[in-house]
């Protein structure tokens, strides 16, 4: 598929994939979830990854984040080739270099908001940077919610806690998987504005998998996958641009 607007190769790449393939099954049952994807993400970039169901967008994110191993190809994260690391080494990379935000929030119900936020640091045996914590809490408007349990928070507040937890380790990349899927429109708008602010002001690299053209419109770049291949790369996308590109894919 030919596009009229394509992104230049990012400089100062924080994460990249080269010739990435992922195959499941054998013989006639073989499925190529990724079929030679090469892509890079620059420092401070906010990229939305979209595509029809089964296009490979979640598989790409999982391989980039060290949650899954590619069949072939190379993944580089923060200057380190991670595609051939041992399970133990990958665990350390995910703990120290990657932040995750999921649709389901994944907060521990018996911990307060503050305890959930600092949990990754405690698990890694690292001291809490109180200045960083205070900055995150203030910017996410969580100051009066730190002693609350997740059950005492709204969906938007829980997702903001999850974002603070993802950022507290100062990761190389934050991977967000449908982060607005469980939120109402107002909370979604606030969350996406914050992600954009984080990329622009804090130079935090963000890769977001989404099915929503409106959510993709907050990113500075949207890439589209189809049948395990990168088929479109839009700069400064608008919801209408993304919707038109998706329609070309029959999605």
N, C-alpha and C positions, 0 to 999 in steps of 0.2 A: 504494500500500500504506500503510495507516494503522498507526502505531506507538503504543505506550503510553508509551514512554520515549524522549524526544528530547533532544538536546543544545541548550542555549541558544547563540545566536550568540556566538562567542568575542570577548572584548574583547582589545585589544592584539594584533590579528591580525598574525602574521608572514608568513603566506602565504594567498592567497585566489584563488578563481576565480569569475567572474560570467558567467553565460550561456554557458558554455564548450561549443563544438561542435567536433567533428572528424569530417570526412567523407572517406572514401576511395572512389575510383572515380567513375564517372559513369553516368547512365542506370539501366538495370535492375541493373547491377552495383554500384550505389552502396551503401556501407555506412556507417551512422552509428555510429561508435565512441563518440562522446559526443554527447548530444542535449540540451544546455542545462543543464549542471551548474553549480550555484552552491554554494560551500562555503568555509569559512574555518577556519584553524588558529591557535589562540592561542599565545602565548609559553609554553614549557614543557609544551606538550601532547604526548601520545603517542597517536597515532591509527592504528588498523589499518584498512586498506582491503580489503574483501573483495567477492566476487561470483563467479558462475559463470564458466566459461571464456567469453571473448568479451564479458564484461560492460562492459569499458572501464576496468577498474581500473589496468592498466599504462599505458594511453594517458593517463589522468588524471595519473598520477605523472609521465610523461614531459613533459606539457605544463606542469605545475607547476614542474618542475625545469629547464625551458628546453632539454630534449633534443629536443622536437618542437614544432612550431608549431600552435596551434589554427586551425581554419577560421574561427571567429568567437568573440567573447567576449574577456574580459580576464583576465590573470593578473598578480597583484601579489605581489612577493616582497621582503620587507624594506622596504616602502614604495615600491618602484620598480615601475612597470608594465613588465613584460618581454615581453609578448606581441607587441609591435611592434618589438622591437630588431633590429638587424642581426646577422648571424652572428658578426661579430667581437665585438660588445657582449655577445651571449649567451655566448660563450666566456669572457669576463671574469667574467660573473655566475656561471657554473657553477664557475669556478676559485676565486672569492673568497667567494661567498655560499652555496654549496651543498656538502654532504657526501654521498657516495654509499657505500652498502654493498650488495654484490650477493651472490647465492647462491654464485657461483663464486670469490669472494674477490678475483680480479683483481690479485694481487700480482705484481710483476716478479721472475722466478725468479733473476736474477743479483744482486739487491740483498738486503742483510740486512734483518732485521725493522725495525731503526731507520731504515735508509735508505729503506725503503718508507713508513714513517710520515711522515718529513719531506719526502718527494718533492714533494707539492703546494706546499709553501713554497718549495722550491728552484726549481720551475718558474715560480713567481710572482715570484721575486727577493726574497722576504721572509726576514727573519732568523728563526731558530728561537727561540721562547720556551722556554728550557731549563726554567724552572719549570713551565710548562704541560706540556711533554713528560714531565718527571719525574712529575708528578701523574697523567697518563694511564697511563704505564707502570706505576706503582705500583697504581693502582686496577684495572687490567686484568691484573695479575699477570704482567707480561711482562719483569720486570727481569733474569731469567736467560736470556732468549731473544733479546736485542737483536742479538747478533752471528750469530744463526742465519739460514740461508737458508730460504725458504718450504718447500723439500723436506725440511727437518729439523724442521719443526713439524707438530703434529697439526692436524686440521681446525678444532678449536675455537680453537687458538692462532692459526692463520692468520686466522680471522674476527675475533679480538680485535685483531690487527694492523690489519686492514682498518677496524675501528671507530676505533682510535686515529688512523689516517690520515684518516678522515672528520672527526674532531673537532679535529685539530691546527690547522686554519685558523679555528676558532671560527665556523662557518657559521651563517647565519640558520636553515637547516633541514637536517636529515639525512634523506635518502630511503633507505629500506631495502627492497630488492626480494627477497622470500623469503629473508631473511638466515639462517634456520635450516634451509633446504631440504637442505643437504648435511651437517648435523650430527646426531650421536646425541642421545638424549633428555637426557642429563646436560649436554652442551655447550650444547644449545638452552636449557635452563633457566637456565644461568649467563649466557648471552648476553642473554636476554630480561630477566632480573633487572637486568643492567647497563644496558640501554636504559631501563628504567623508572627506575632510580636516576639516570641522566643527565638525564632529563626533570624529575624531581622536585627534585633537588638542584642541578643545574647550569642548570636552566631551559632546556634544549636542546629545541627543537621537533623532533619526530620523526614522520615519516609512513612507515608500514610497509605494504607490500602483502604479503598472505599468503593462503593457502588453508586454514590450520590454525586451527580454533576455539580450540585450547589456546594457541597463540601470541597470538591476538587477546585472550585473557583477561588478558594482562599489560598491555594498553593501558588508558588511561582512557576511551577512546572507540572505538567501531567503527562505520564507515559501510559500507553495502552498496550496490553498484551492480548494476543489471540492465538489459540492452539500452541501455547508455549513459546511464542515468538514475540519480540518487540515490534509493533507495527505502526506506532505513532508516538510523537514526542512534541508536545505543545508547550510553547513559552507563554507566560502571562495568560493562562487560560481563563476564559469566562465560562459560566455554566452553559451558555449557548454553544460555544466552541466545543466543549466537551461532549454535550449532547449530540451535536452533529457528527462528531468523530465516532461516537458509540453507535449511532444509527448506521453509519457506513459498515460497521462490523455486524450489523443485524442484531445488536443487543438492545 
